[in-house]
Amino acid sequence: MSSKQNTTFAHISDAHIGHRQYNVKKRRDDMQLSFLSAAVEAVDRGVDFAVFSGDLFHNKDVDALALSDAERCLDEFQTENNNEDDIPVVAIQGNHDDNLYKEDLGWLEYLHQQGKLIFLEADFGDTETFEPHDPDNKGTSAGFVDFDDVRVFGVQYLGRRLENHLDDVVEGIQAANERYGEPGYTVLLGHFGIEGQVPKMSGLEYSKLEPLREMVDYFGVGHLHTQYSIADWVYSPGSLEVHSIREDSNDLGYYTVTTTNDGLEPEHHLAKRRPFYTVEFSVDGYESPDELAQDFDQQVEAEVPSLRETQDREQFRGRGERRNPVVYLRLTGLLEFSRSRLDMDVLKGSIEERMDPIHIEPNDAMETRDAISVLENIDDGKDAVTDEYGQIDRDKLERRVFEQLVDGHPKFGDCPEEIASVLQSVKRRHLAGEPIDAVSDMIQEERRELFSVEGGDSA
């Protein structure tokens, strides 16, 4: 620990090491590189310790490569990689970090025992809620740890149960402070969403956190992958990389926080990450696929300068060079001809030739005249078959059509939802190339399950 007057710490979250997004290897590598860059920068900024508010890993069944990637990032805080003392890293469990098998030693517990990090979690049993970290007798976790005048508490991901334990957290912090002395500053780590921070995503009501405000100076949270702060005491740095396209517009990154005579001073820093770029094209008014493809190619060519401008931003450059983007292809509007005549490979080819992406992720938000006709006949209206972004969800639409076909049928009308589910399964199995006999057997099994009566099958 540094002997300087003020203490500085880094707040990082949601690295999701091991996430092979779109099944693209380079995206898996990106997850490690973004955390590695944040660690290097934090060390260069002179932090005394770092806190991590959940989801170090992406998958519950962590593989050897993901573990190695995480250890490589954590090693950046160790003595051999910097000229100062070791920089401790404190972490809590996120929803992705939870072990696949509960009886096993968790990966965060393993890293704690290896001295790679200090794993914090609350104990809501009969013992102390927060027990101090003992470097000479690590165990598998601790409840809190002190760094000079800063005390850090941690609460693991609890999902909906968190609200029921907030009073326990308050009492636990009070008990620890009474027993071990009052710290100069109190940091609390949590992994949960707060209502209203991300549109159409639920979370804990902010008002529920108010009892903690009296004793917590900095509440560092993770989970929602977006940067925000509330009332100068709740802070979310955002994830380090983009894990869904809606996150691309967020200021993803990490905080450095410094103690001063006037309190804590957080500063947000943008993460080094791969650029995402959206090509949005309206199919309105095109009578033929060739005409559409020609104009699409011209639009892509016209957007290349805008892409290059994005790639040249410091946060998107790797080792001073441009990084190939992920391109999000969004098609909107009313398609005048059959969807089967639209060759997506031709459109993707234009993007590949002019933008050289590592991956193209298509998003079909088009409507066809046939679909509009179907939507007009949906009992619950268009809202019943749209997703959170207002786009037609094909699975919902298909299911609703099947339900309405079944509903009112003299024999099957009593269970339209169950029959619709069977019909969807039949369609998917057929498209997947399953043998007719196997599909027929599945139908017979489902029929027996749905229409069995006492004494045998119904006719």
Residue, then its C-alpha position, 0 to 999 in steps of 0.5 A: m500500500s502506498s504511503k501517500q496522503n490520499t488513497t485512490f482505488a479503481h472500480i471495475s465491473d462486468a469483464h465477462i471473461g470467456h464470453r465468445q460473443y456471436n461464437v467469434k474467437k476474436r470477441r472472446d479475446d476482446m473480453q480479456l483485452s479490455f480487462l487487461s487494458a483497464a488493469v494496466e491503465a489503473v496501475d499507471r494511474g497510481v491506484d492503491f487497490a481495485v474493486f470488482s463488482g461482479d461477473l469476472f467470468h461469463n460462464k458458470d462452467v469456467d474453462a481453463l482458458a478463461l481462468s488463465d485469461a482472468e489470472r493474466c489480468l489480475d497479475e497486472f496488479q502484482t509486484e512483478n508487473n509494476n514498480e510499487d507494492d502489490i495492488p490488492v484486488v477485491a471482488i464479489q460474485g455476480n450472477h454469471d460467476d455462480n458455480l454450476y455445481k453448488e458443492d464445488l469450490g467456486w472459481l472466485e474462492y479459488l482465486h481468493q485462496q491463491g492470493k489473486l484477489i480478495f473475495l468478499e461475500a455476506d453471511f446471512g446465517d447466525t454468525e457475523t454478516f461481515e467478517p474481516h479479511d485475515p491474510d494469514n488465514k484466508g479461508t474461502s472468502a471474507g466479509f470486508v477488508d481495510f485499506d488505510d482509512v477505506r473499508v470495503f464490504g461486499v454483498q454477492y449477487l442475490g437476485r430478488r432476495l437482495e431486497n429482503h436482506l438490505d436490513d441485514v446489510v445495514e445491521g452487519i455494517q453497523a456491527a462491524n464498525e462497532r467491533y472493529g472501529e469506524p473507518g474514514y470511508t466506507v465502500l460497499l460492493g453489490h451486483f444488481g440493477i436499479e430500476g429506471q437506469v436501463p429502459k424496460m429493464s426491471g431492478l430494485e427501487y432506489s428508495k430501498l437503498e436509502p437506509l444504507r446511505e447514512m453509512v456508505d460513502y461509495f456504493g459500487v454496483g455492477h450488472l446492468h452494463t451501463q455507466y450511471s451515478i445516483a446522488d453522488w454515492v451510487y456508481s456503476p462503471g458499466s461493462l468493459e465490452v459490448h455484450s448486446i448492441r444496445e450497450d454500444s451507445n453507453d459510456l462503458g469503462y471504469y472509475t478511479v476514486t480518490t479520497t480528499n478532505d472533502g470526500l470521495e472524488p470519482e472519475h470515469h474513464l472509457a474502456k478500450r474496446r472493439p468498435f461496433y457500427t450500425v448500418e441501418f437500411s430501409v427497404d421501403g419502395y424497392e420492387s426487386p432484390d437487385e435494385l435494393a442490393q444496388d442502393f444498399d451497396q451505395q449506402v455502405e460505401a457512403e458510410v465508410p468515412s463515418l466508420r473510419e471516424t469511429q475506428d479512429r477514436e482512442q477508445f477503439r484503437g488497439r496498439g495505436e491501430r484501427r480495429n476491425p469492427v462488429v457491424y450491426l445490419r438493421l433492415t427496416g421498412l416494408l418489403e414489397f417482394s417475397r422475403s425469400r427473394l432477399d439474399m442476405d449474403v449479397l448484402k453482407g458481401s457489400i459490408e465485408e468488402r467495404m468495411d472488413p468487419i470481424h462479424i456481421e450481426p443481422n437484425d431483421a426489423m422488416e415487415t411484409r404485406d403478408a405479415i401485416s395481414v396476419l398482424e391485423n388478425i391477431d386478437d391482442g394486436k401488434d403489441a402482443v408479438t413485439d419485443e422490448y424494442g418494438q420489433i416483431d418477434r417472429d417466435k411470438l408471432e408464429r406462436r400466436v398464429f398457431e394459437q389462434l388456428v387452434d383456438g375454437h377448434p372443436k377438439f383442440g380448443d381447450c388447450p391452444e397454448e399447448i398445441a401451439s407449442v407442439l406445432q412450433s416444435v414440429k416445424r423446427r424439427h422438420l426444418a432441422g432435418e429430423p427424420i419423419d418417423a422421429v417427428s411422428d413419434m414426438i407428435q404421438e407422445e405429445r398427443r398421449e400426454l395432452f389427451s390421455v383419459e382414464g382408461g387409455d388414450s382418447a381417439 
